[in-house]
Amino acid sequence: MSNRFFTFCLLLVVSFGWAQENDFGIKFSGFVKYDAFYDTRQVVAAREGHFLLYPAAKSDENDNPSLNMLAIQTRLKGAISAPDAFGAKVKGVIEGAFFGHSDPDVNGFRLRHAFVSFTWDKTQLLFGQTWHPMFVTAVFPDVVSFNTGVPFQPFSRNPQIRLTQTVAEGTQLIVAAMSQRDFTSTGGSKSLRDAVVPNMHAQLQYTTGKNVFGGGVDYKMLRPSLASDETVSGISLIGYAKLVMEAITIKAEGIMGQNLTDLLMLGGYAMKDGSMQYVPTDVISFWGEIHTNGPDMQFGIFGGYTQNKGTSDNIAAGSEAARGTSIDNIIRVSPRVVWNSGKARFALETEYTVAAYGTPDSKLQVSNTENADNIRILFATYLFF
């Protein structure tokens, strides 16, 4: 961890010195964040429980509480400006955090964002790693939890080429071609690479004042095994809206998707029964949020629902490569209060999540369910710089 972090800092310092000599600019920002959280039962999560997905299934072992405290969400960002090039405004971003790459690497410094963008009058080209377009930066949950609404909300950062084109006043067309890195389909990024077709996305976004409306379509093809030429494709649709009023902000998003493992949602794929072909699982998801807009004290509540809709064909037993195949649906409600003072923030959130576990049939449709519920109480302290 320390070697990676100090190397990152050294590069930023060298870049800063070079910037001063060559009329470049770099601005540092980020925050220190401390989280303390208590769960009433064991959960399915990453990084020692920090990144919560949903409650673990009922069992004598899982029916036990847990408490933890971490500061691994702390991050550092360098925003780099540069002279114009190719007639465009040029900027770059490097951002890292101490979240690590896996549970054994907790506290490890890892790359979050690294990209360069070229912006003309109505066109922007971005090259590098940043948010997947299905994580809509203009409309996402402002929850205190680092899961940011997962598994109801897509969550992934991908190496990509992204074109953002203004097609009318307030309307942008977003088109992206992506690979996978830290957030991958089952088995890692190799199945996407071996399909030799990038994850493709197209989206229209309309902005009027602070209000945002949009929708998009996403296409992903995987080749799970080099022993066969068979591939599995998935198409996902997304729609979203944000309404900003004087006192409150309302947000909502809906997703109908296939093979969404890499976006930290339910689903994936399986092999068809009696065949070497693959079939994706279908998932629907909805979330909504309302919060006040006060500068000092803010109140909010998030709600989400997602359901596993199974596959269109019978599958071969044991061939599932998917998340949550024994879950029919998940529901979450999480109220919060945030108190800002200068560059500091205190935040308290209660996250109630219920997962309906059951028995999947030959199409991975789950029945005979039993609910496993968890209450997470989360306290966070921030210092922004």
PyMOL commands that set and color helices and strands:
alter all, ss='L'
color gray80, all
select helices_A, chain A and resi 2-21+103-105+190-195+261-263
alter helices_A, ss='H'
color red, helices_A
select strands_A, chain A and resi 25-39+43-46+51-55+66-70+75-85+88-97+110-119+123-131+157-168+171-178+199-208+211-222+232-244+248-258+267-271+278-280+282-292+297-310+321-323+327-341+344-360+366-384
alter strands_A, ss='S'
color yellow, strands_A
deselect
rebuild
show_as cartoon
